[in-house]
Amino acid sequence: PLAKCITAHMQGRVAQLAATVREKRQGLKNTLRSWLGGKKAAADGGGGVVLPPKDGGVPRYAHSSIEAFLRQIADFAFLLRDPGVALGYYREAAAEFKRDKAWLHYASAQEMIALCLCASEAKRADVDEALDKASVNYIRASSSP
């Protein structure tokens, strides 16, 4: 019974987060920004990237950012043993992290992509490619200032 309650709660949370991501992406501000090719505003009230002050360090994400929600959805889907759904959300999150040059976040998303590919019995070459991207970007993240 406890496992069923936890599973139901996690499934509800996935649905809630997915709806929130959909709403944020369909907002007028984001639609105009995507048409005009603009960048995300830092800490714009809707979440977004928060950069450390003046040091050009690793981007951090507010807990209410689309990126954080994508990662949470993917993690929950993975825990719920749905690697196909998790894979899609990890790929979306990885694309956001790559766009922001958040190499540590990108590497960890690639690592989870590899795990999802393993769990869904994908081609070995696809798994190796994801692991290579993760390794390269962990090194990149450790060598950046």
Backbone bond lengths (Angstrom), bond angles and torsions (degrees), N, CA, C in turn:
res aa  C-N    CA-C-N  psi(-1)  N-CA   C-N-CA  omega(-1)  CA-C   N-CA-C  phi
1 P - - - 1.450 - - 1.530 112.02 -
2 L 1.329 117.43 -41.26 1.460 119.39 -179.01 1.527 110.74 -64.94
3 A 1.317 116.50 -42.00 1.466 120.39 179.38 1.522 110.86 -61.49
4 K 1.333 116.94 -38.41 1.469 120.28 178.85 1.520 111.16 -66.44
5 C 1.321 116.75 -39.02 1.472 121.01 178.49 1.530 110.63 -64.38
6 I 1.315 116.14 -44.53 1.462 120.76 -179.84 1.519 110.22 -65.06
7 T 1.323 116.70 -44.06 1.464 120.95 179.22 1.525 110.49 -61.72
8 A 1.319 116.88 -44.67 1.471 120.58 179.37 1.526 110.65 -62.34
9 H 1.329 116.73 -41.29 1.462 120.55 178.52 1.532 110.89 -62.99
10 M 1.323 116.38 -44.70 1.467 120.42 179.87 1.527 111.08 -63.94
11 Q 1.327 117.74 -40.15 1.464 120.76 177.99 1.520 110.83 -64.52
12 G 1.315 116.09 -39.76 1.464 120.01 176.33 1.515 111.96 -63.70
13 R 1.317 115.72 -40.44 1.472 120.60 179.30 1.528 110.83 -65.60
14 V 1.326 117.60 -39.11 1.467 121.54 177.11 1.522 109.48 -60.68
15 A 1.330 117.32 -46.55 1.467 121.03 -179.97 1.523 111.01 -62.61
16 Q 1.331 116.47 -41.42 1.462 121.26 179.82 1.537 110.93 -64.88
17 L 1.318 117.15 -45.92 1.461 120.76 179.57 1.524 111.37 -64.94
18 A 1.326 117.45 -40.91 1.465 120.94 179.16 1.528 110.59 -62.39
19 A 1.325 117.28 -39.75 1.467 121.01 177.78 1.527 110.37 -65.39
20 T 1.317 116.73 -40.50 1.466 120.85 178.94 1.525 111.00 -63.83
21 V 1.326 117.20 -43.37 1.463 121.03 178.67 1.522 109.67 -62.14
22 R 1.317 116.58 -44.78 1.460 121.23 179.45 1.534 110.81 -59.43
23 E 1.335 117.37 -45.24 1.461 121.83 179.50 1.520 111.69 -62.49
24 K 1.336 116.13 -44.79 1.469 119.37 -178.94 1.522 111.82 -65.09
25 R 1.315 116.66 -37.90 1.461 120.30 -178.90 1.517 112.24 -73.81
26 Q 1.325 117.53 -26.00 1.450 120.74 -178.65 1.516 112.51 -91.28
27 G 1.311 117.71 -1.33 1.453 120.74 -179.91 1.516 111.38 -63.30
28 L 1.335 116.48 152.75 1.465 122.80 -177.96 1.527 111.57 -57.48
29 K 1.321 116.20 -42.62 1.464 121.23 -178.79 1.529 111.14 -59.66
30 N 1.338 117.51 -47.07 1.462 121.20 -179.68 1.519 111.84 -69.72
31 T 1.321 117.36 -35.49 1.461 120.66 178.73 1.519 109.82 -64.10
32 L 1.329 117.37 -47.27 1.471 120.72 178.40 1.526 111.26 -62.92
33 R 1.319 115.92 -41.45 1.463 120.14 -179.21 1.528 110.54 -62.94
34 S 1.330 117.71 -40.21 1.463 119.93 -179.40 1.527 111.01 -70.12
35 W 1.320 117.75 -34.82 1.469 120.20 177.30 1.519 111.49 -67.68
36 L 1.334 114.91 -38.93 1.464 119.72 -176.99 1.525 112.55 -87.91
37 G 1.307 116.63 -5.56 1.464 120.73 178.12 1.507 113.51 73.71
38 G 1.325 117.43 21.75 1.457 120.71 -178.38 1.517 112.58 -76.85
39 K 1.330 114.90 163.82 1.462 120.86 177.76 1.507 109.47 -90.47
40 K 1.334 114.24 163.82 1.453 120.31 177.08 1.510 109.50 -69.38
41 A 1.317 114.65 145.00 1.457 119.50 175.99 1.522 108.91 -82.33
42 A 1.315 116.20 139.08 1.467 120.15 179.17 1.517 109.53 -74.54
43 A 1.324 114.94 131.27 1.459 122.16 176.75 1.516 111.58 46.81
44 D 1.336 116.63 54.19 1.460 121.72 -173.93 1.518 113.38 -88.78
45 G 1.306 117.21 21.10 1.450 119.94 178.87 1.515 112.02 89.41
46 G 1.339 117.46 -26.61 1.445 120.54 179.00 1.506 110.85 -99.42
47 G 1.287 117.26 13.77 1.463 119.08 -175.23 1.504 107.39 103.23
48 G 1.236 121.96 -142.91 1.441 123.16 177.61 1.504 111.79 103.06
49 V 1.299 113.71 -179.54 1.449 120.87 -176.53 1.512 109.71 -77.89
50 V 1.307 116.02 138.14 1.453 121.47 174.28 1.519 106.37 -121.42
51 L 1.315 116.85 114.28 1.461 120.37 -179.75 1.521 110.15 -92.39
52 P 1.333 116.67 144.11 1.465 118.78 175.23 1.528 109.80 -61.62
53 P 1.292 118.01 146.21 1.462 120.88 -175.83 1.528 113.91 -64.10
54 K 1.297 116.64 124.45 1.471 126.84 168.23 1.523 116.52 56.40
55 D 1.310 119.95 7.86 1.459 116.79 -178.72 1.520 112.81 -110.93
56 G 1.333 116.65 -3.90 1.458 119.67 178.13 1.514 112.76 61.40
57 G 1.311 117.58 26.70 1.463 121.99 -175.55 1.517 113.66 -77.41
58 V 1.295 115.58 -156.85 1.454 123.26 -175.44 1.527 110.02 -70.51
59 P 1.344 117.52 128.83 1.465 118.91 176.05 1.521 110.47 -63.06
60 R 1.301 114.98 141.11 1.460 121.15 175.19 1.517 106.81 -118.79
61 Y 1.300 116.55 153.93 1.449 121.34 -177.57 1.509 110.92 -116.86
62 A 1.323 116.23 136.90 1.453 120.84 174.58 1.525 108.64 -64.07
63 H 1.307 117.11 150.22 1.470 120.23 -178.78 1.525 112.10 -63.53
64 S 1.328 116.63 -18.09 1.463 120.86 -179.12 1.530 112.72 -100.33
65 S 1.333 117.14 12.26 1.464 120.12 -179.19 1.520 111.21 -80.67
66 I 1.308 115.77 157.06 1.465 121.24 177.23 1.525 109.63 -58.36
67 E 1.321 116.68 -41.12 1.464 120.67 -179.46 1.527 111.70 -59.98
68 A 1.326 115.76 -43.93 1.468 119.56 179.23 1.527 110.76 -65.88
69 F 1.324 116.68 -39.46 1.465 119.99 178.06 1.520 111.21 -65.11
70 L 1.337 117.35 -42.08 1.462 120.14 178.86 1.522 110.55 -59.92
71 R 1.315 115.70 -43.58 1.465 119.61 -179.74 1.529 110.85 -65.09
72 Q 1.339 116.96 -40.83 1.463 119.84 179.37 1.528 111.33 -64.12
73 I 1.334 116.71 -43.42 1.463 120.38 178.91 1.526 109.39 -59.68
74 A 1.327 115.85 -47.38 1.464 120.19 -179.35 1.528 111.30 -60.90
75 D 1.323 116.90 -43.98 1.467 120.52 179.89 1.529 111.39 -63.24
76 F 1.335 116.49 -43.87 1.464 119.45 178.06 1.527 110.89 -62.88
77 A 1.336 116.76 -44.27 1.474 120.01 179.78 1.524 110.59 -61.34
78 F 1.319 116.83 -39.36 1.461 120.31 178.22 1.535 110.36 -64.33
79 L 1.330 116.58 -44.01 1.460 120.44 178.76 1.527 112.06 -65.44
80 L 1.326 116.11 -28.67 1.462 121.01 178.16 1.527 111.85 -84.42
81 R 1.322 115.83 8.84 1.464 122.84 177.24 1.527 112.86 62.07
82 D 1.331 114.64 43.65 1.459 120.52 175.15 1.533 107.54 -123.78
83 P 1.336 116.91 75.87 1.464 119.77 -174.48 1.524 113.97 -64.39
84 G 1.319 118.09 -26.01 1.462 120.41 178.93 1.520 111.66 -66.23
85 V 1.325 116.32 -47.50 1.467 120.91 177.90 1.526 109.65 -66.34
86 A 1.327 116.32 -44.90 1.466 120.58 179.71 1.521 110.60 -58.44
87 L 1.317 117.01 -42.65 1.468 121.53 -179.49 1.523 111.51 -57.87
88 G 1.311 116.86 -44.60 1.464 120.41 179.40 1.520 112.56 -61.08
89 Y 1.328 116.19 -43.72 1.461 119.89 -179.48 1.531 111.89 -72.78
90 Y 1.334 117.71 -35.89 1.466 119.07 175.61 1.526 110.26 -63.50
91 R 1.320 116.74 -39.21 1.472 119.53 178.37 1.529 111.39 -64.93
92 E 1.325 116.87 -40.66 1.474 119.97 176.47 1.524 110.77 -62.38
93 A 1.324 115.80 -46.10 1.467 120.07 179.89 1.528 110.25 -63.26
94 A 1.327 117.25 -42.53 1.466 121.01 179.77 1.526 110.77 -60.30
95 A 1.317 117.63 -40.41 1.465 120.92 178.76 1.530 110.46 -62.58
96 E 1.329 116.99 -41.08 1.469 120.74 177.93 1.531 110.67 -64.78
97 F 1.331 116.12 -44.70 1.460 119.92 -179.20 1.531 111.13 -63.97
98 K 1.324 116.31 -40.10 1.464 120.32 179.36 1.527 110.13 -64.69
99 R 1.327 116.54 -41.92 1.471 121.13 179.79 1.524 110.50 -61.31
100 D 1.341 116.57 -35.41 1.463 121.47 -179.45 1.530 113.08 -87.15
101 K 1.330 116.78 -2.24 1.465 122.84 -176.68 1.531 111.32 59.11
102 A 1.321 114.92 36.99 1.466 121.88 176.29 1.523 106.46 -93.17
103 W 1.334 115.79 78.67 1.463 121.22 -168.14 1.519 113.78 -64.23
104 L 1.312 118.54 -35.00 1.459 120.48 179.10 1.536 110.34 -66.55
105 H 1.319 116.33 -44.39 1.465 120.71 177.46 1.528 110.37 -64.76
106 Y 1.328 115.56 -41.05 1.468 120.16 179.48 1.533 110.52 -62.58
107 A 1.325 116.19 -43.62 1.471 120.44 179.89 1.524 111.15 -62.53
108 S 1.327 117.22 -42.71 1.465 118.94 -179.24 1.528 110.87 -67.95
109 A 1.326 117.76 -34.62 1.466 120.33 175.96 1.529 110.28 -66.03
110 Q 1.336 117.06 -39.67 1.468 120.39 177.97 1.530 111.17 -64.68
111 E 1.311 115.88 -36.49 1.464 120.23 177.74 1.534 110.23 -62.87
112 M 1.323 116.24 -42.68 1.466 119.79 178.45 1.526 111.30 -70.43
113 I 1.313 117.41 -32.43 1.469 120.79 174.90 1.529 108.94 -59.96
114 A 1.321 116.36 -43.71 1.464 120.55 178.57 1.535 110.95 -61.00
115 L 1.334 117.14 -42.46 1.468 120.37 178.54 1.531 111.30 -64.08
116 C 1.330 116.50 -40.16 1.468 119.66 178.42 1.524 110.71 -65.74
117 L 1.320 116.08 -39.10 1.467 119.37 178.06 1.527 110.64 -64.30
118 C 1.331 116.61 -40.14 1.472 120.00 176.16 1.517 111.00 -61.97
119 A 1.324 116.15 -44.99 1.460 120.49 -177.74 1.524 112.34 -66.60
120 S 1.330 116.48 -27.12 1.466 119.38 179.83 1.525 111.74 -98.69
121 E 1.323 115.68 12.30 1.464 122.51 175.97 1.526 113.02 55.58
122 A 1.332 115.52 46.65 1.461 121.42 177.56 1.524 110.21 -76.72
123 K 1.309 116.01 177.07 1.466 121.02 178.67 1.519 109.87 -63.69
124 R 1.308 114.64 143.12 1.467 121.03 179.37 1.531 111.22 -59.01
125 A 1.323 117.28 -35.72 1.467 121.49 -179.49 1.530 111.01 -63.36
126 D 1.329 117.38 -36.68 1.466 120.67 178.84 1.527 111.05 -68.24
127 V 1.315 116.10 -39.86 1.467 120.97 177.62 1.525 109.68 -64.03
128 D 1.325 116.03 -46.19 1.475 120.80 179.80 1.529 111.10 -61.34
129 E 1.322 116.76 -40.27 1.468 120.20 179.59 1.526 111.14 -62.36
130 A 1.332 116.57 -43.94 1.463 120.29 178.86 1.526 110.95 -64.39
131 L 1.321 116.99 -41.24 1.468 120.00 178.46 1.523 111.67 -66.72
132 D 1.327 116.84 -36.84 1.471 120.18 176.29 1.526 110.72 -63.00
133 K 1.335 116.35 -44.39 1.467 120.03 178.49 1.524 110.35 -61.89
134 A 1.324 116.50 -40.50 1.465 119.92 178.55 1.520 110.75 -62.65
135 S 1.322 117.14 -47.36 1.471 121.07 -178.97 1.516 111.95 -60.99
136 V 1.315 116.31 -48.70 1.472 121.48 -179.32 1.523 110.29 -58.61
137 N 1.322 116.96 -42.07 1.460 119.68 -175.44 1.523 112.78 -80.89
138 Y 1.329 118.88 -25.17 1.474 119.30 169.96 1.525 108.96 -65.43
139 I 1.317 117.35 -40.89 1.469 120.61 177.78 1.526 109.90 -65.20
140 R 1.325 116.45 -44.51 1.467 120.97 179.39 1.531 110.36 -59.05
141 A 1.333 116.17 -43.71 1.460 120.74 -178.97 1.521 111.62 -65.75
142 S 1.331 116.97 -36.52 1.465 119.56 -178.85 1.517 112.84 -75.37
143 S 1.325 116.72 -22.74 1.467 119.49 -178.24 1.517 113.00 -96.44
144 S 1.344 118.33 -8.96 1.456 119.55 178.46 1.524 109.78 -81.43
145 P 1.335 116.36 153.75 1.475 120.47 -174.44 1.502 114.67 -62.75
